[in-house]
Amino acid sequence: MNYSIILYILGCVLKFESGFLLLPAFVGFLYGETEAFSFIFTAAICFILGYFLSRKKPASKNLFIKEGFVTVASSWVLISLLGAIPFVLTGDIPNYVDALFETISGFTTTGSSILSDVEALSKTGLFWRSFTHWVGGMGVLVFIMAILPLMGGSTMNLMKAESTGPAISKLVPHVKDTAKILYGLYIGLTITEIFILRAFHMPFFDALTITFGTVGTGGFGVLNSSLGSYSPLIQYTVTCFLILSGINYTAYFYMLSFRFKEAFRIEEVRWYLFIIALSTGVITFNIRSMYPTWEESFRHASHQVATIITTAGFSTTNFDLWPELSKCILVILMFIGACSGSTAGGMKISRVVMLAKTVKKELSLIIHPREVRKIRIDGHVVEHQTLRNTNVFFVVYFIILLSSTLLLSIDNYDFTTNFTATVATLNNIGPGLAMVGPAQNFSIYSTFSKFILMFNMLAGRLELFPLVIMMLPSTWKRK
């Protein structure tokens, strides 16, 4: 294990976090809030720690896959531990465990909350809470790679550990240029949504924070009603940008490169849009009797489908009151998630498609034992290693899912609450059902259970392996 390179990158991450913390401090000064000083104090701590960790460049710049996974997992834990401090210092969230829960939920773009009254927070705290979504959406290390060269070509191992999906490929030959393209697209979507929301008369602060939660597919709102109090036009706008944010960013790169044929050949995107259309249609008919018009039924159905499949967690209505069929569809969408290479969580459609094709192949081999059949995605043969990683992912995923549900049952809440709480955090969704539904929060759980849920949020955002690998003793042995 090359500890020197890990500590050096952690130092860079902390220095960037200190810069991120200055933004809510600036917002605090604009609104005349003294909470801004708590963010400046925390930013100073981050910068000092980052300076001492990164002042000495490592002798060996080798960053293998093991170091990449450990670095990414450690970075996310570290920025969460320090990012929670301002909430405690300002008094917005006095309990550190609760503040840590909220911060991890923010950075991992989960959107689960322990707060019963969001509007009681300061503007400074609300901004930081939502801004963590934007930072975590594309990934803090991807952001750093877009600016700093770090360790050259070996940084691909960092991108593999932090990016979503079963297989990560470079859009262009250099990793740094790939990171720049990804963040360019990310910033482009962000600015576009802010302008549209402002055009529909949404207050600028709300437009900024809601956009952070939309493009980052996080789901933290600034009102207790989430998006329920905004106009239908604003709700439709957020729904559209949620769907756009759940699309594989490779498709946008192809379209900007005028390679439209390649963009439309992405099988995962086609399935993603089909699932959204089908689910929205079924739910619209299923909830029609609950709303006065077809338009309102469609608006709520389309928004909840979009926010659940992209694992954002916004809500325009209390979907926990919907018929069982609609709730069942939403729970299924929680598992599926959106596209790989997006900011969304969940299993990812590409993995589900690969699993379905693997099952089809194995069933065919039973009938035709000598048949030679390759699994293809977008016309390309899927490598054996990718299939193996996908199979292992599903095994680890369900082990964590079942174990977490079992451990949460110690608090003695009903199965629906515990199961959907686990699903909501492991898939970075936000709300679940029953006692953790869209009109409720996660404050009911004990400290022990909150740590279980925090682990799930981190594991889900990092696609399980980086966090699980950190728990193996062999990982920490020196070569």
N, C-alpha and C positions, 0 to 999 in steps of 0.2 A: 504493500500500500504506500503510495507516494503522498505522505501527509503534507509535505511542504506546498505542493500544488493545490491541495484541497484548502488549506488555510489561506493561501494567497487569493484564491477565487472568492472564498467567504469574506475576506477583507474588502474586495471589490464590490461584492453584493451589499455589504453594510454601508459603504460610502454612497452607493446609489440610493439605498433606503433613506439615508440622511437627507439626500436631495428631495426624495419624494415627500418626506415629512414637512419640508418647508412650504409645500403647496397649501396644505390645510392651514398652516400658520398664517400664510398670506391671506387666505379667505377669512380667517379669524380677525385679522387686523381690519379688513374691509368692513366687517360687520361690528367692529368695536368690541370683540369678545376677548376677555383675558385668557381664555383657554388656549389661545395661540402660543403663549409662553411655554406651556407644557409640551407642545410639539417642537418648539425650538430647542428646549432642554433635551428631549429625546433624540432629536436630530444630532445634537452635539455628542451625545453618548455613542450613537451609531457611527459617527464620523471618526471619533477617537479610537474606538475598537477596530474599525475598519482600517484606519491608518496603521495601527500597530501590527495587524495581521498581514497587511499587504506591503509593508515598507521594504521587506526583503524579498526579492524575486527568487523563486525556487531554482536550484541548480539543475534539476531535471524537469523538463517541460512535458514529459510523457504523461498523457492523460488517457488511460485505457478505460474500457467500458465499466469496470468495477469502480474506479475513481470517479467516473462521470456520474454513476448512479448515486454514490455516497455524497458527492458534492451537491448534486441537485436536491436530494432529500434533506441534507443538512442545511442548505440555504433556505428552504421553505420553512423548516422548523425555526431557524434562527430569526428570520424576518418576522415571523409570527410572534415569537416570544418578545421581541423588542417593539414590534408594532402595536402590541396590546397596552404598553405602558401609558401612552397619552390618555387612553380612556379612563384609567385608574386615577392619574394625576388630576384630570379635569373634573372628576366626580361624575362623568357621564355614565360610566359603568364601574362603580366602586370596587366590586369583587374581581380580583385578578383572573380567577378561573373563568368567570363569565366574560370578562374582557378578552381573554385568550380565545374562548369559543367564538366570539363575534369576529375577532380578527382572522382566525383560521378560516372561518366561514366566508369572510370577505376575500382573502387572498386565493382561496381555492375555488372561488366563484360559486359557492354552494348556495348562500342566501338563507340558510337556516339561522334563526335568531332566538336569543333568550330575552329579548326586549318586548314588553307588553305595551309600551308607549314610546314609539319611535320619535314622535314629535316633541318629546320632552328633551331630546338631545340638543346640544348647541349646533349651530351651523358648521362650526369647525369640525366637530365630531361626526356630523352627518356627511360632510364632504370626504373626510378620511375613510369613513366606513364604506362609501360607494367607490372611492378612488382605488381602494384595495382590489375591487373587482377588475378594474381596468388594468392594473399592474399585473394581476395574476392571470388574466384572461389569455394573453398570448405567452406569458411567462417572463419572469424577471431576468433569467439568464439569456433568453433569446434577445431581450432588449439590450442587455449588456454586450452581447455578441455583435449586435448591429452597430455599436458605437466603438467598442474596443476590440483589437485583434485577439486579445488573450493568448491562447496557446496554438494559434495557427490551425492546421488541418485537424488536429485531434479534438477540436471543439465539437466536431460532429457527434462525439459521444455524449456531450452535454445536451445537444439538441435531441438526440435519441431518447435520453432520460426524461426530458421535460415536455416534449411535444406529444400530442395525442395520436393514437392509432397504432395498428399492429406493425406497420412498416413506415419508416421515415426516409424520404429521399430529398436530395437537394434540388431546388428549382433551377439553380445555375451552378457552375462549377465550384464556386467558393462559398463556404458556409456563411461568412460574414455578409456576402451579397444576398444570400438567401434570407438571412435574418432581416436585412434592410427592406427587402421586398415585402416580407410578411408584415413588418411593422408599418410600412408605407400603406399597404392595403388596410390595415387595422386603423390607422389614423384617418385614412380617407373615409371609411365607414363612420367613424366617430364624428368627424366634422360635419358630414352630410346629415346625419341624424339630428345633431344639435340645431342646424339651420332649419330643418323641416319642422322640428318641434317648436322652435321659436316662431316660425311662420304661422303656426296654429295657436299662438298666444300662450304658450306655456312659459311660466316664469323662468328666467335664465338659470337660476340656481337649480331648479327642478329639472330643466332640460339637460343640464350638465350631468347631474348625478344619475338621472334615469338613463341617460345615454351610456354612462360608465357601466351600469348594470345590464344594459341591453347588449351592447357590442361585446362586453366581457362575458355575457350570458350568466350573470350573477344573480340579480333579482332583488337586491336591497332597495327599498323605496324610502321616500322621505315623508310619507304620510301613512297613518295607521291603516288606511284603506288600500294601501299599495297603489294600484292604478285605477281603482274603482271610482275615484272622485273626478277623474279627468274626462274630457269630452270624448265622444266616439271617434273623432278624427285622430286624436292623440293615441287612443287605444289601438286603432288600426295601424298607425304609423309604427308604434312599438312592436306590434305583431309582425309586420313586414320585416323590420330590421332584425328581429329575433330569428326569423326564418333565414334571412341573408347571412346572419352570423353563424348559423349552424351548418352552412355549406363549406365543403372543403376549399380552403384558400387556393389550392392548386387550380381549381376551376376559374377563379378570378384572374390568376396569373395567365392562364391560357387565353382568356378573353381579351385581356389587355395586350397580349402579344398577337392578337388577331388569329389565334389558332382555335377558332370556334368549333371545328369538328372534334378536336381533342377534348374540349371542354364538355361537349354534350355526350362524349363517349364514356364519361366517368359514371360507371354503373351505380356506385354508392349514392351519388347525387340524385339520380333518377328514382331510386328506391326511396330516398329521403322525402322527395316531393310527393311521391305516390302515397306513402304512409300518412303524411300530413293531410293530403286531400281526402283520403278514405276515412281517416279518423274524425276529421272535422265534419264530414258529411253524416256519418253515423251518429255522432254526439249531437249535432244540430237537430236531427229528427227526434232523438231520444229525450232532449230537454225542452222541446218546443212548447209543451204545456206549462212550463215554469215561467215563461217570459211572454210579454204581450205581443211581440211581433217576431216574424221570421228573422228580420235584420238583427235584432238584439240577441236572439238565440245563436245565430251564425257568428256574431261578433264575439260573444263569450266563448263559444266552442272553439273558434279558430285561435283565439288568444291563448286559451288554456292548453290546447294541443301544441301550439308553437312554444309556449313557455316551458312545458313539461318535456317535450322531446329535445329541446335545446338545453334543458336542465338549468333554465334561468330562475324560475321560482316566483315571478310576478303573478299577480292575480287581479282580475277585474270583478270577480264574484266569488262567493264561497262555494267552491266546487265540491266540498265535502257533503253538501246537501243534495247533490245531483243523484239520479237513479244509479243503481248498482252497475248497470252495463257501462255507463259513462265513466264511473270511477274505476272500473276494471280496465277499461281501455287506457286510461291515464296511467295506471300503475304499470301496465305493459310497456307504455312509452317511456316510463322512468328507467326501465331496464335497457331498452334499445338505445336511447340517446340519439345524437345527431351524427354528423360525418366526422371521420378522422381528419386531422389537419385543420380542425376548427377550434373555437374556444369552448365548445360544449363538452359535457361529461358523458357518463353512461358507458355502456359496453362498446358503443360505436356500431353503426350499420354495417361497416365493412367486415367486422368480426362476425356479426350475425349472418351475413351473406356467405362468408367463408364456411361457417359452421353448417349452414343449410346445404351448401354444395358438397361438403365433406360427407354428410349423412346420405345425400343422394348418390354419391360415388360409391360408398360402402354398400348400400342396398343393391346397387347395380352389380357390384362385384359378387354378391351372393348368388345372383342369377347367372352372371357371366364371369366365372372365376378367372378366365384367361384374358379378359378385356384389359386394355391399357388406356386409362383415362387420366388426364391432367386437369387439375382445378385451375380455372382461368378467371381473372378479374380484369375488366377493361381490355380483354383480348390478350393479356399477358399471363403466362404461366406463373402461378404463385409458388415461390420457393418453399422447399420442405421445412426450412428453419422457421419461416413465417407461420406456416401451418402448425408446427410444433409449439411455437410461442403462443399462438392463439389458443390452442388446446390447454396449455398450462395456465394461461390467463383465466380461462373459464373455471378450472379446478380451484385455483387460488381464490378467485372471486367468490365462489359459492361457499368455500370454507370460511372466509371472512364474514360473508353475509349471515350464515347460520350461527357462527360463533358469537357474532355481535348481537344478534337477536336473542340468543340464549342468555348472554350476560346482561342485557338490558332488562330481561324478565325478572331480575333480582329486585328491581324497584316495584314489581308487582302491578304494573299497568297492563291493560288488555293487549291481546296479540296484535290487533290491527295497528294500535299506536306504536308498539315496539318494532314490528316488522316494517311498517312504512317509514318510521324514523331511521331505521338502518338503511333502507333502500334510498331514502331521500339524501342521506349524508354520503353514503358510499358512491352514489351516482351524481353527487353534487347538484341535487335538485333544488332543495330549499324546504318547502312545506311537504308534509305527508298527509295522513288522514287521521280522523278521530281527534285525540288530544294534542296532536301536533299538526293539525290541519291549517289551512290558510288563514283562519281567524284565530288561531292559537299560536303558541310558541314552545320552545324547548326548555324553558326554565323549570318545568316540572321535574326534570331528571336530577338525580344525585350527582355529586362531584365525580364519583367513579364512572357513572354512565356518560357524563359529559366528556370525559377523557376517551372513552370508547368511541363516541361519536366524532371527536376531534381526530382520532386516528383514522377513522373511516373517511373523513373529508380529505385528509392529506393523501391517504392511500388511493382514493378515487381520482383525485386530480393528477397524481403522478403515475396513474395506471398500474398501481399495486407494486410492481417489482422493485423500484428504488427504495421504498420504505421497508418492504419485506427483506430485501438483501441487507439492509442496515442491521437487521436483527440477528443475522447469522454470524456466529463467532469467527468463522473462517474468513469473513470479509475483512476483518481488522488485523489479520496477520501480515507482518512485513514480508516482502519477498526475499 
